[in-house]
């Protein structure tokens, strides 16, 4: 078992991620994506999108619990949950 799988480590990683997304932000070049994010509470600072923790939390809560990874072809190459 990897040490990041412990609940306290997962929580610590999550909180650090929220801080980075809200303070450092991300670079988004697509104008439509920037508009969508800012219309939901993100803000632009020095050409970076800063995501408030409540927006990230809402998106995580709304996301599906399983992720399928697929290649360019029709066959399924893996799944993570």
PASEBA-1860 file (N, C-alpha, C; in nm, 3 decimals):
! residues 81
1> XXXXXXXX> 0.084/-0.118/0.000/0.000/0.000/0.000/0.089/0.125/0.000 ~ 0.057/0.217/-0.086/0.132/0.342/-0.091/0.090/0.432/0.024 ~ 0.183/0.511/0.080/0.148/0.594/0.195/0.041/0.699/0.164 ~ 0.026/0.739/0.036/-0.075/0.840/0.005/-0.216/0.782/0.009 ~ -0.229/0.651/0.024/-0.362/0.590/0.033/-0.422/0.598/0.172 ~ -0.346/0.641/0.270/-0.400/0.656/0.405/-0.494/0.776/0.405 ~ -0.609/0.765/0.473/-0.707/0.874/0.471/-0.649/1.011/0.508 ~ -0.562/1.016/0.607/-0.506/1.146/0.646/-0.415/1.203/0.537
9> XXXXXXXX> -0.347/1.116/0.462/-0.262/1.163/0.353/-0.345/1.209/0.234 ~ -0.454/1.140/0.209/-0.544/1.180/0.099/-0.603/1.317/0.129 ~ -0.645/1.338/0.252/-0.703/1.467/0.291/-0.598/1.578/0.279 ~ -0.477/1.551/0.322/-0.370/1.650/0.314/-0.340/1.686/0.168 ~ -0.335/1.585/0.082/-0.312/1.608/-0.060/-0.426/1.689/-0.121 ~ -0.549/1.657/-0.084/-0.666/1.729/-0.135/-0.662/1.876/-0.095 ~ -0.632/1.903/0.031/-0.626/2.041/0.078/-0.513/2.119/0.010 ~ -0.400/2.055/-0.012/-0.290/2.120/-0.082/-0.328/2.151/-0.226
17> XXXXXXXX> -0.400/2.059/-0.289/-0.446/2.080/-0.426/-0.543/2.197/-0.433 ~ -0.636/2.205/-0.340/-0.730/2.318/-0.337/-0.655/2.450/-0.322 ~ -0.553/2.452/-0.237/-0.475/2.574/-0.217/-0.403/2.614/-0.345 ~ -0.340/2.518/-0.412/-0.267/2.548/-0.536/-0.362/2.599/-0.643 ~ -0.477/2.535/-0.658/-0.574/2.578/-0.761/-0.629/2.717/-0.732 ~ -0.642/2.753/-0.605/-0.698/2.885/-0.571/-0.593/2.995/-0.567 ~ -0.467/2.960/-0.537/-0.363/3.063/-0.525/-0.274/3.075/-0.648 ~ -0.240/2.962/-0.709/-0.154/2.962/-0.828/-0.238/2.953/-0.954
25> XXXXXXXX> -0.342/2.871/-0.950/-0.433/2.859/-1.063/-0.379/2.771/-1.174 ~ -0.447/2.779/-1.286/-0.413/2.700/-1.404/-0.415/2.791/-1.527 ~ -0.345/2.748/-1.630/-0.345/2.821/-1.756/-0.451/2.759/-1.847 ~ -0.542/2.842/-1.893/-0.649/2.796/-1.982/-0.648/2.887/-2.104 ~ -0.614/2.833/-2.218/-0.605/2.913/-2.341/-0.738/2.925/-2.415 ~ -0.826/2.827/-2.397/-0.954/2.825/-2.468/-1.049/2.930/-2.409 ~ -1.087/3.027/-2.490/-1.171/3.137/-2.443/-1.305/3.088/-2.388 ~ -1.364/2.989/-2.453/-1.492/2.936/-2.405/-1.480/2.871/-2.269
33> XXXXXXXX> -1.371/2.800/-2.248/-1.348/2.736/-2.118/-1.324/2.842/-2.011 ~ -1.248/2.946/-2.043/-1.227/3.056/-1.947/-1.359/3.120/-1.911 ~ -1.443/3.146/-2.011/-1.574/3.208/-1.985/-1.660/3.119/-1.897 ~ -1.660/2.990/-1.924/-1.739/2.896/-1.845/-1.691/2.896/-1.700 ~ -1.561/2.889/-1.679/-1.507/2.886/-1.543/-1.535/3.016/-1.468 ~ -1.515/3.130/-1.535/-1.538/3.257/-1.466/-1.687/3.279/-1.439 ~ -1.773/3.226/-1.523/-1.917/3.240/-1.498/-1.963/3.156/-1.378 ~ -1.876/3.063/-1.334/-1.908/2.980/-1.218/-1.825/3.014/-1.095
41> XXXXXXXX> -1.758/3.129/-1.099/-1.690/3.176/-0.979/-1.539/3.181/-0.983 ~ -1.478/3.127/-1.089/-1.332/3.138/-1.102/-1.299/3.282/-1.139 ~ -1.174/3.322/-1.114/-1.134/3.457/-1.155/-1.002/3.451/-1.229 ~ -0.981/3.553/-1.312/-0.859/3.560/-1.392/-0.762/3.656/-1.323 ~ -0.638/3.608/-1.309/-0.533/3.692/-1.252/-0.404/3.664/-1.327 ~ -0.352/3.765/-1.394/-0.227/3.751/-1.471/-0.233/3.633/-1.567 ~ -0.339/3.625/-1.643/-0.360/3.522/-1.746/-0.372/3.380/-1.690 ~ -0.398/3.367/-1.562/-0.421/3.235/-1.501/-0.561/3.234/-1.443
49> XXXXXXXX> -0.622/3.118/-1.443/-0.754/3.100/-1.385/-0.737/3.049/-1.243 ~ -0.789/3.122/-1.146/-0.785/3.081/-1.007/-0.920/3.018/-0.972 ~ -0.915/2.895/-0.925/-1.037/2.820/-0.896/-1.064/2.821/-0.746 ~ -1.176/2.880/-0.704/-1.207/2.879/-0.562/-1.236/2.738/-0.512 ~ -1.198/2.707/-0.388/-1.218/2.572/-0.336/-1.362/2.522/-0.346 ~ -1.460/2.609/-0.325/-1.599/2.563/-0.332/-1.637/2.519/-0.473 ~ -1.581/2.583/-0.576/-1.608/2.541/-0.714/-1.545/2.404/-0.741 ~ -1.422/2.385/-0.695/-1.355/2.256/-0.714/-1.432/2.146/-0.640
57> XXXXXXXX> -1.471/2.173/-0.517/-1.546/2.075/-0.437/-1.677/2.037/-0.505 ~ -1.747/2.136/-0.561/-1.874/2.107/-0.630/-1.849/2.020/-0.752 ~ -1.745/2.050/-0.828/-1.714/1.971/-0.947/-1.675/1.828/-0.911 ~ -1.598/1.813/-0.804/-1.561/1.678/-0.759/-1.685/1.602/-0.716 ~ -1.774/1.669/-0.643/-1.897/1.603/-0.597/-1.986/1.562/-0.714 ~ -1.986/1.643/-0.820/-2.072/1.615/-0.937/-2.010/1.513/-1.033 ~ -1.881/1.487/-1.019/-1.811/1.396/-1.111/-1.852/1.252/-1.083 ~ -1.839/1.169/-1.183/-1.868/1.027/-1.167/-1.767/0.961/-1.074
65> XXXXXXXX> -1.802/0.848/-1.018/-1.714/0.777/-0.925/-1.615/0.686/-0.997 ~ -1.639/0.657/-1.125/-1.550/0.569/-1.200/-1.498/0.643/-1.323 ~ -1.377/0.607/-1.361/-1.315/0.664/-1.480/-1.271/0.550/-1.570 ~ -1.307/0.556/-1.696/-1.261/0.458/-1.794/-1.156/0.524/-1.881 ~ -1.049/0.451/-1.906/-0.941/0.501/-1.990/-0.946/0.422/-2.120 ~ -0.950/0.493/-2.231/-0.961/0.427/-2.361/-0.856/0.482/-2.455 ~ -0.811/0.397/-2.543/-0.718/0.440/-2.647/-0.795/0.499/-2.764 ~ -0.726/0.524/-2.870/-0.792/0.581/-2.988/-0.877/0.480/-3.060
73> XXXXXXXX> -0.845/0.351/-3.043/-0.923/0.246/-3.106/-1.045/0.212/-3.022 ~ -1.124/0.119/-3.068/-1.249/0.085/-2.998/-1.232/0.003/-2.872 ~ -1.117/-0.060/-2.851/-1.103/-0.147/-2.735/-1.074/-0.070/-2.607 ~ -1.125/-0.120/-2.498/-1.104/-0.059/-2.366/-0.968/-0.107/-2.315 ~ -0.883/-0.013/-2.267/-0.751/-0.051/-2.222/-0.736/-0.052/-2.069 ~ -0.833/-0.002/-1.998/-0.822/-0.003/-1.853/-0.935/0.072/-1.788 ~ -0.947/0.054/-1.660/-1.051/0.122/-1.585/-0.999/0.146/-1.444 ~ -1.029/0.264/-1.392/-0.991/0.295/-1.253/-1.116/0.340/-1.179
81> X> -1.124/0.303/-1.054/-1.238/0.348/-0.974/-1.192/0.402/-0.842
END
